[in-house]
Amino acid sequence: MENNYKRKEDESREHYINRLYSNKIMNNLTNKELCEIINHELGTTWRESYMRGIAKNYSIGYNECLEENHKNNCNDELDKKLRELKIEKKKIQAEKLELNRLDTKEARYKEFYENIKWNIETLPLPDFKTLQINNSNGSYIECFADLHYGADFISENNIYNREECKRRIELLASKTINKINDLNINNLYIVGLADDLQGILRISDVKLNDVATVQCVVEVSRLIASFLNSISKYTNVTYYHTMASNHTQPRYLGTKANAMPYEDMEIIIGNYIKDLLRNNDRVNVILSDKDYISFELEEQSIIAMHGHQIKSVKNVIRDLSQLHRKFYDICFMGHLHGGQSMYVGENNGCTEIKVVPSIVGSDPYSDSLTVGSKSIAKMYKIEKNIGITEEYTFVLN
């Protein structure tokens, strides 16, 4: 038992009981736990309600004595000192409460991931092929966005459901492997730009969902992990997972966008993918604790994000470079479903923004706005001092 919970030598039973109840919140204890501690220390078998009555009565009498003493003996200076001490005590209690809350939250997340991590059956390793020798300049990076896994709909030019999503990702794997072999790529960088779920953004999204969102989290995580696993048979893979998007935010009790960013399902999906591939040395899964991910490639500073928080696509590099006090050369983002490409300056090479099209393609909402597009993923070649020099389009429907 901690010393704080033991009865002091010069302490009466009533004062001891009152002291523990007074510090109950600070020590993060329940009434039941206090009852067990006090009975153990005093060797009694009292009910908790009886102890609580002792603490209450003692507190009332103690405060009355303080008030009487204050009336008879206290002067203005003493009163001021007492108030200062009381304020300091409250500040310390508030700080301890906040620290306990944060520690409890962090411990809960760690326990959650530790409990599921070793229960996740890792994917079987593929029959690795010998890596090809690539003597060309530059590196290749592939981007996909907006799977909206779980959506089930028929639009003017598109039929989409979970099986169709799986077919498209398998087709993307096949097209990617062909390109790996054609271009002798021995290191491929892949960026997932989020909105991997149709999610529960609004009631209309729930109506589009084929199955429960929780089931979709598991299935889409395994789908992306299997995609990376199959590609690693032919090349080394570095996968960057964007940890925030709008459709993967559960908006509890009518909360607004970004009100609960740490509840984003992409955090679970990213960690699940990493755990599924933990035995595959050819795949390096990189996660971020921010709503964007940044890295260097061919001496180009790259930033990638979903894009739901961006007000002006044209100014995204300027705004984020100013915000982060770091100049970005290339920005990859999704969210808009239709692809865009624009040059917005120059540094070591061309400063460029790439809005990557979606895997889901057109849907009833985009039909209503007449802005639909094909299901598309992109691959780019990046070279030093130039930027993006090649672009490949993988149409999946």
Secondary structure, 3 states (H helix, E strand, C coil): CCHHHCCCCCCCHHHHHHHHHHCCCCCCCCHHHHHHHHHHHHCCCCCHHHHHHHHHHHHHHHHHHHHHHHHHHCCHHHHHHHHHHHHHHHHHHHHHHHHHHHHHHHHHHHHHHHHHHCCCCCCCCCCCCCCCCCCCCCEEEEEECCCCECECEECCCCEECHHHHHHHHHHHHHHHHHHHHHHCCCEEEEEECCCCECCCCCHHHHHHECCCHHHHHHHHHHHHHHHHHHHCCCCEEEEEECCCCCCCCCCHHHCCCCCCHHHCHHHHHHHHHHHHCCCCCCEEEECCCCCEEEEEECCEEEEEECCCCCCCCCCHHHHHHHHHCCCCCEEEECCCCCCEEEEEEECCCEEEEEECCCCCCCCHHHHHHCCCCCCEEEEEEEECCCEEEEEEEEECC
